[in-house]
């Protein structure tokens, strides 16, 4: 293990250790902030498991909505191209 990794692990055990944060907080949704707050709990007993995070995560819900919108947009673009080539 690299010396810098050992130092990072040592610093994380200190009581006054402050976890790193997002640089541009306004670029991220409140749901994402909540997800990080839950997922990055320092105390293992308070930190949810990955399965628990997926069950309650609004981030996952937002991702599903994003993929759905992306798929709809892509489908609409394909349909427009097909219609263009059929009726030009």
C-alpha positions, 0 to 999 in steps of 0.5 A, a space after each residue: 500500500 502506498 504511503 499516501 494511502 496509509 496517510 489517508 486511512 490514518 486521517 480518516 480515523 481522526 475525530 475531526 476528519 471532514 469528508 470531502 465534498 462536491 466542488 459545485 454543489 449547485 450543479 447537483 440535485 437535492 436528491 443526489 445530495 441526500 444520496 451522498 449523505 446516506 451513502 457516505 456515513 462515516 459510522 458503518 452501523 449508520 450507513 445503509 447497505 448498497 441494497 438498502 440504498 437502491 431501494 430508497 434512493 431517489 437517485 435511482 428513480 431520477 436515473 430511470 426517468 432520465 433514461 426514459 426521457 432519453 429513449 423517448 427523444 431518441 425514438 422521436 428523432 428516429 421516427 422523424 428521420 423515417 418520415 422524412 425519407 419516406 415522404 420527401 
